[in-house]
Amino acid sequence: MEHRKSPNAPGKVSAEKVDIGALQEKLAVAVGAEHVVPASADLSPHLEDERGLYVGRAPFIVFPGTAEEVAETVRLCAEAGAAMVPQGGNTSLVGASIPMHGEVLIGLKRLNRVRALDPANFTITVEAGVILQDLQRAAEEADRLFPLSLGAEGSCMIGGNLSTNAGGVQVLRYGNTRDLVLGIEAVLPDGRIWNGLRGLRKDNTGYDLKQLFIGGEGTLGIITAAVLKLFPRPREVVTAFAAVTSVAAAVELLGRIRTASGDAVCSFELIPRRGLAFALEHVSGVRDPLAAPHDWYVLIELHGGQAEGGLSGSLEAALAEAYEAGLVADAALAANAGQAGDFWRIREAIVEAQKKEGGSIKHDVSVPVSRIPEFIERGSALVAEMVPGIRPVPFGHLGDGNIHFNLSQPEGAEREAFLARWDEVNHAVHDLVAELGGSISAEHGIGQLKIAENARFKPPVELEMMRAVKKALDPQGLMNPGKLLG
């Protein structure tokens, strides 16, 4: 695991000045004593983040079981002046759900019910603690698709997905989490419940308040439930793994396939040879799908509404034309679901394999799709000049402009010395991203990891508006302090 000291100053509000014993007793009455777990128990799974960057502390963790119990929990904490940190599956990659200064930790795993499923309206209403994979299955059982898909879907919870506006591998076709939400229910910092669970696609009655909580990282309140969009379950899924002659060729290929398929492209993932080589060496079950090695690959998936609806032929023809144009060097279409799974295993294995190659300095950035080739070329040259021998592994969601620009340490380098340059390298890469009109956080959020960097690039007026909203809804500063805005 990679360990770094948090760059952020202690939050202004913590539970240390609160009568914790009295608060704990009141919460035990509100939710049941068995659902208030004290620090004397092993809270470590809730106090260390996914990457091991942050280790926090809390007097206890409370697990309310209903929205009303969440509301009472928040009300009692607010009344006592105790800061709070909401937590779902604790899969944040930016330390957003870790209590760093003794805040009360509010776990949402007991809010795990599907409240309603309306196939005719193509909506599902779920509570915040529903695991994403369970939500996908519930939709599938109704012959519908909930398209949000990401590596942590077996453990992450939909409340956290909403609070961070999670991305994933199907954003190109279906949009970010923000685009999949019709309504939410949230507990405000004073303990009131706002019921905005409306399954409407048109509601032109003023501010779209749900958007304040989506991507708000729990700083404005706690999402307890949501009405989410469903889609027709695809009857045809076509998957291909193609070697491209350059990153620029990959971008042109994307445009050609979107046009040829009637914009049926669901995923378009960029994979460098170095990433594939790491996966082949360190992850069992990964096989090289093509006869010869190539510098760059793309993993392509299309969704269609009819079985044998012609998407396979459209994709094969587009790849053949791209081969003649010098964009594609080789390609393989999955003959069945198992082979498609093998292709996706390569994509998923890159993250796992990088851990075996030593320290990795990570970036979750986005630029306009047209500028991805320039970003990767200039970014790779930039970091090579800073750290000779560094091994860039740029991969991910080329189709929506989101590249995970991860940098493995030079072979034989000292791990901790390399990771000590994290902030310096981030700073330089983010400057380039800003120059190209991009974002320093495409899908992971800000949490506590990127507060200082976010402040460097956000226009002052934008930060002022965000702080004004925070002050209006959370005047005591009790909700997830030290995150997003600092």
C-alpha positions in Angstrom: 0.0 0.0 0.0 1.1 3.6 -0.7 1.3 5.8 2.4 1.5 9.5 2.3 1.0 12.2 4.9 -2.2 14.1 4.5 -1.3 17.6 3.1 -4.4 19.1 4.7 -4.6 21.0 8.0 -6.8 19.6 10.7 -10.5 20.4 10.3 -12.0 23.2 12.3 -14.7 21.0 13.7 -14.2 17.6 15.4 -15.9 15.4 17.9 -13.2 15.9 20.5 -14.9 18.9 22.2 -18.2 17.0 22.4 -19.5 14.9 25.3 -18.9 11.7 23.3 -20.2 9.4 26.0 -23.6 11.2 26.2 -23.9 11.4 22.5 -23.1 7.7 22.1 -25.8 6.8 24.7 -28.4 8.9 22.8 -27.5 7.3 19.5 -27.7 3.9 21.0 -31.3 4.7 22.0 -32.0 6.1 18.5 -30.7 3.2 16.4 -30.1 0.4 18.8 -27.0 -0.2 20.9 -25.8 -3.1 18.7 -25.6 -0.6 15.8 -23.2 1.8 17.6 -19.7 0.3 17.4 -17.1 1.9 19.7 -13.5 2.7 18.9 -12.5 -0.1 21.3 -13.7 -2.6 18.6 -11.7 -3.0 15.4 -12.8 -0.1 13.3 -9.7 -0.4 11.0 -11.7 -1.4 7.9 -13.6 1.9 8.2 -10.6 4.1 9.1 -8.2 3.4 6.3 -8.9 4.4 2.7 -8.7 2.1 -0.4 -5.2 3.1 -1.3 -3.8 3.3 2.2 -3.1 7.0 1.8 -5.0 8.0 4.9 -5.6 6.4 8.3 -8.2 8.2 10.4 -9.9 8.0 13.8 -13.4 8.1 15.2 -14.9 7.6 18.6 -17.4 5.2 17.2 -19.3 4.3 14.0 -23.1 4.3 14.0 -25.2 2.3 11.5 -28.7 3.7 11.2 -31.2 1.5 9.4 -33.7 3.9 7.9 -33.7 7.5 6.5 -35.5 8.5 9.7 -32.7 7.0 11.8 -30.1 8.8 9.7 -32.1 12.0 10.3 -32.2 11.4 14.1 -28.4 10.5 14.1 -27.6 13.8 12.3 -29.9 15.8 14.5 -28.3 14.5 17.7 -24.8 15.1 16.3 -25.7 18.6 15.2 -27.3 19.3 18.6 -24.1 18.2 20.3 -21.9 20.1 17.8 -20.2 16.9 16.6 -18.8 16.7 13.1 -19.9 13.8 10.9 -18.4 11.7 8.1 -20.8 9.5 6.0 -19.4 6.3 4.7 -20.7 3.7 2.2 -18.4 1.0 0.9 -15.3 3.0 1.7 -13.9 2.6 -1.8 -13.0 6.3 -2.3 -9.7 6.8 -4.0 -9.2 10.4 -2.6 -9.9 9.8 1.1 -13.4 11.3 0.9 -14.9 8.9 3.5 -12.2 8.8 6.2 -12.7 10.7 9.5 -9.4 12.4 10.1 -10.0 14.3 13.2 -12.2 12.2 15.5 -15.5 12.9 13.7 -18.5 10.6 14.2 -18.6 8.0 11.4 -22.0 7.3 10.0 -22.1 4.0 8.1 -24.9 3.4 5.6 -24.7 -0.3 4.9 -28.1 -1.0 6.6 -29.9 1.2 4.1 -29.9 -1.6 1.6 -33.4 -1.9 0.3 -34.8 -1.6 -3.2 -37.9 0.5 -2.5 -39.5 0.4 -5.9 -38.9 -0.7 -9.4 -41.1 0.7 -12.2 -40.2 -1.0 -15.5 -42.7 1.1 -17.5 -41.1 4.3 -16.2 -37.7 2.8 -16.6 -36.8 3.7 -13.0 -35.6 2.1 -9.8 -35.7 3.6 -6.3 -33.0 2.4 -4.0 -31.5 3.2 -0.7 -27.9 4.5 -0.3 -26.4 1.3 1.1 -27.4 -0.9 -1.9 -24.2 -2.4 -3.4 -23.9 -1.4 -7.0 -23.7 -5.0 -8.3 -26.9 -5.8 -6.4 -28.6 -2.8 -8.1 -27.4 -4.0 -11.5 -28.9 -7.5 -10.8 -32.2 -6.1 -9.6 -32.5 -4.1 -12.9 -31.5 -7.2 -14.9 -34.2 -9.3 -13.2 -36.8 -6.8 -14.5 -35.2 -7.0 -18.0 -33.7 -3.6 -17.6 -30.1 -2.2 -17.5 -28.6 0.0 -14.9 -25.4 1.0 -16.8 -23.1 2.3 -14.1 -20.1 -0.1 -14.0 -16.8 0.2 -12.3 -14.1 -1.9 -10.8 -15.4 -1.7 -7.2 -19.0 -2.5 -8.1 -19.0 -5.6 -5.9 -18.4 -3.5 -2.8 -19.2 0.1 -3.5 -22.6 1.5 -2.5 -24.8 3.6 -4.6 -25.0 6.5 -2.1 -21.2 6.8 -2.4 -21.4 6.6 -6.2 -23.9 9.5 -6.2 -21.9 11.5 -3.6 -18.8 11.3 -5.8 -20.5 11.4 -9.2 -18.8 8.1 -10.2 -17.8 7.5 -13.8 -16.8 4.0 -15.0 -16.6 2.2 -18.3 -19.9 3.0 -19.9 -20.0 6.8 -19.6 -19.6 7.3 -23.3 -23.0 5.8 -24.0 -25.0 6.4 -20.8 -23.3 9.3 -19.0 -21.8 9.8 -15.5 -23.8 8.9 -12.4 -25.1 12.5 -12.4 -26.9 11.7 -15.7 -28.5 8.6 -14.2 -30.4 10.3 -11.4 -34.0 11.6 -11.5 -34.5 12.3 -7.8 -32.9 11.9 -4.4 -33.8 11.8 -0.7 -31.2 13.4 1.6 -30.8 14.3 5.2 -29.8 17.9 5.7 -27.1 18.9 8.2 -29.7 19.9 10.8 -31.4 16.5 10.7 -34.4 17.4 8.4 -35.2 15.0 5.5 -35.6 16.4 2.1 -37.7 14.1 0.0 -36.9 14.8 -3.7 -37.7 11.2 -4.9 -39.4 12.2 -8.1 -39.3 9.9 -11.1 -39.8 12.7 -13.5 -37.7 13.4 -16.6 -39.3 16.9 -16.9 -39.7 19.0 -13.8 -39.1 22.7 -14.6 -40.0 24.2 -11.2 -36.7 25.9 -10.2 -33.3 25.0 -9.0 -32.3 21.3 -9.6 -31.5 20.8 -5.9 -30.5 17.1 -6.3 -27.4 18.2 -8.2 -26.0 19.9 -5.1 -25.7 16.5 -3.4 -24.5 14.5 -6.4 -20.8 15.1 -6.4 -21.0 16.9 -3.1 -19.0 14.2 -1.3 -21.3 14.3 1.8 -20.4 18.0 2.6 -24.0 19.3 2.2 -25.9 16.3 3.7 -26.3 12.6 3.5 -28.0 11.0 0.5 -30.3 8.2 1.8 -32.1 7.1 -1.4 -32.4 7.9 -5.1 -34.6 7.4 -8.1 -32.4 6.2 -10.9 -32.8 5.8 -14.6 -33.0 2.4 -16.2 -32.4 1.5 -19.8 -33.5 -1.4 -22.1 -31.3 -4.4 -21.5 -29.1 -4.8 -24.6 -29.9 -7.8 -26.8 -26.7 -7.6 -28.7 -23.3 -7.0 -27.1 -20.3 -6.9 -29.4 -16.8 -6.7 -28.0 -13.4 -6.3 -29.8 -9.8 -5.9 -28.9 -7.8 -4.0 -31.5 -4.2 -2.9 -31.9 -4.0 0.7 -33.1 -1.0 2.3 -34.7 -1.0 5.4 -32.4 -3.1 7.1 -29.8 -4.2 9.6 -32.6 -5.3 6.6 -34.6 -7.4 5.4 -31.7 -9.2 8.7 -31.5 -9.9 8.6 -35.3 -11.1 5.0 -34.9 -13.5 6.0 -32.2 -15.2 8.5 -34.5 -15.4 6.1 -37.3 -17.0 3.4 -35.2 -19.5 5.8 -33.6 -20.6 6.8 -37.1 -20.7 3.3 -38.5 -22.7 1.9 -35.6 -25.2 4.7 -35.2 -23.5 5.8 -32.0 -23.9 2.4 -30.3 -20.4 2.5 -28.8 -20.8 1.8 -25.1 -17.1 1.6 -24.1 -13.8 2.5 -25.7 -10.9 1.9 -23.5 -7.2 2.7 -24.2 -4.6 0.1 -23.1 -0.8 0.6 -23.5 1.5 -2.3 -24.2 3.2 -1.6 -20.9 0.0 -2.1 -19.0 -0.8 -5.3 -20.9 2.8 -6.6 -20.2 2.3 -5.9 -16.5 -0.9 -7.8 -16.4 0.5 -10.7 -18.3 3.4 -11.0 -15.8 1.5 -10.5 -12.6 -2.1 -11.5 -12.9 -3.2 -15.0 -13.5 -5.7 -15.8 -16.3 -4.6 -12.9 -18.5 -3.7 -13.9 -22.1 -2.3 -11.8 -24.9 -5.2 -11.7 -27.4 -3.3 -10.9 -30.5 -0.5 -12.7 -32.4 2.2 -10.0 -32.0 2.8 -7.1 -29.5 1.8 -3.6 -30.3 2.3 -0.3 -28.6 -1.3 0.6 -28.2 -4.6 -1.2 -28.0 -8.3 -0.3 -27.6 -11.1 -2.4 -26.0 -14.4 -1.7 -27.7 -17.9 -2.6 -26.8 -21.1 -1.9 -28.6 -24.7 -2.3 -27.3 -27.7 -3.0 -29.6 -31.4 -3.5 -29.1 -31.8 -6.7 -31.3 -30.1 -10.0 -31.1 -28.0 -10.4 -34.3 -28.9 -6.9 -35.2 -25.9 -6.3 -37.3 -23.6 -4.5 -34.9 -21.0 -7.2 -35.3 -20.9 -6.7 -39.0 -20.8 -3.0 -38.6 -17.9 -3.1 -36.2 -16.0 -5.7 -38.3 -16.4 -3.5 -41.4 -15.3 -0.4 -39.6 -12.2 -2.2 -38.3 -11.4 -3.5 -41.8 -11.7 0.0 -43.3 -9.5 1.3 -40.5 -6.9 -1.4 -41.2 -6.8 -0.3 -44.8 -6.4 3.3 -43.7 -3.4 2.4 -41.5 -5.2 3.0 -38.2 -5.5 -0.6 -37.0 -2.7 -3.2 -37.1 -4.7 -6.2 -35.9 -8.0 -6.9 -34.2 -10.0 -9.7 -32.6 -13.8 -9.8 -32.2 -15.1 -11.8 -29.2 -16.8 -14.9 -30.4 -18.7 -15.4 -27.2 -19.2 -13.9 -23.7 -16.2 -15.9 -22.3 -13.9 -14.3 -24.8 -15.3 -10.9 -24.2 -14.7 -11.5 -20.5 -11.0 -12.3 -21.3 -10.7 -9.0 -23.0 -12.2 -7.1 -20.1 -9.9 -9.1 -17.7 -7.0 -7.4 -19.3 -8.4 -3.9 -18.7 -9.3 -4.8 -15.1 -5.9 -6.4 -14.4 -3.8 -3.3 -15.2 -4.7 -1.7 -11.8 -3.9 -4.9 -9.9 -0.6 -5.5 -11.8 0.7 -2.0 -11.3 0.8 -2.6 -7.5 3.4 -5.4 -8.2 5.7 -3.0 -10.1 6.4 -0.8 -7.1 5.2 2.7 -6.3 2.7 4.4 -8.6 2.0 8.1 -8.8 -1.6 8.4 -10.1 -3.7 11.0 -12.0 -7.4 10.8 -12.8 -7.7 13.5 -15.5 -9.8 14.4 -18.5 -9.1 16.5 -21.6 -11.2 16.9 -24.7 -11.0 13.6 -26.6 -9.3 15.4 -29.5 -6.4 16.4 -27.3 -5.7 13.0 -25.7 -2.9 12.2 -28.1 -1.2 15.5 -27.3 -1.7 15.1 -23.6 -0.2 11.6 -23.5 2.8 12.5 -25.7 3.6 15.7 -23.8 2.8 14.3 -20.4 5.0 11.3 -20.9 7.9 13.5 -22.0 7.3 15.8 -19.1 7.5 13.2 -16.4 10.4 11.4 -18.1 12.4 14.6 -17.9 11.4 15.0 -14.2 12.1 11.3 -13.2 14.4 9.5 -15.7 13.3 5.9 -16.1 9.7 6.6 -15.0 7.3 4.2 -16.6 4.0 5.9 -17.7 0.9 3.7 -18.0 -1.8 5.9 -19.5 -5.0 3.9 -19.8 -8.8 4.1 -19.5 -11.8 5.8 -20.9 -10.6 7.4 -24.1 -14.1 7.5 -25.4 -15.1 10.2 -22.8 -11.7 11.9 -22.5 -10.8 10.4 -19.1 -7.3 9.0 -18.9 -5.7 7.4 -15.8 -2.2 8.7 -16.2 -0.5 6.4 -13.8 3.3 6.4 -13.4 5.2 3.4 -12.2 8.5 3.9 -10.5 11.7 3.4 -12.5 13.0 -0.2 -12.3 15.3 -0.6 -9.3 14.3 2.8 -7.8 13.6 3.3 -4.1 9.8 3.2 -3.6 9.5 5.8 -0.9 11.8 8.2 -2.6 9.8 7.9 -5.7 6.4 8.4 -3.9 7.9 11.4 -2.1 7.7 13.2 -5.5 3.9 12.7 -5.8 2.9 16.3 -5.2 5.7 17.7 -7.5 4.7 15.3 -10.3 1.0 15.9 -9.8 1.5 19.6 -10.0 3.3 19.5 -13.3 0.9 17.0 -14.9 -2.1 19.1 -13.7 -0.6 22.2 -15.2 -0.5 20.5 -18.5 -4.1 19.2 -18.1 -5.3 22.8 -17.4 -3.4 24.1 -20.4 -5.3 21.6 -22.6 -8.7 22.6 -21.2 -9.0 19.6 -19.0 -10.0 18.6 -15.4 -7.7 17.4 -12.6 -10.4 15.0 -11.4 -12.4 13.2 -14.0 -14.3 10.7 -11.9 -12.7 10.1 -8.5 -13.7 13.4 -6.9 -11.6 15.8 -4.7 -11.9 14.3 -1.2 -8.9 15.4 0.8 -6.3 14.3 -1.6 -6.9 17.1 -4.2 -8.1 20.0 -2.2 -5.0 22.2 -2.7 -4.8 21.3 -6.4 -8.5 22.0 -6.9 -8.0 25.4 -5.4 -5.2 26.2 -7.9 -7.5 25.7 -10.9 -11.0 26.6 -9.8 -11.9 30.2 -10.7 -12.3 32.2 -7.5 -15.9 33.0 -8.2 -16.6 29.3 -8.5 -15.1 28.5 -5.2 -17.0 31.4 -3.6 -20.3 30.1 -4.9 -19.5 26.6 -3.6 -18.6 28.0 -0.2 -21.7 30.1 -0.1 -23.8 26.9 -0.7 -21.9 25.1 2.0 -22.4 27.9 4.5 -26.1 28.2 3.7 -26.9 24.4 4.2 -24.2 23.6 6.8 -23.5 26.8 8.8 -21.8 24.9 11.6 -19.5 23.1 9.2 -20.3 19.7 10.6 -20.7 17.6 7.4 -17.6 15.8 6.3 -15.2 18.7 7.2 -11.8 18.8 5.5 -13.2 17.4 2.3 -13.8 18.9 -1.1 -13.5 22.6 0.0 -11.1 22.0 3.0 
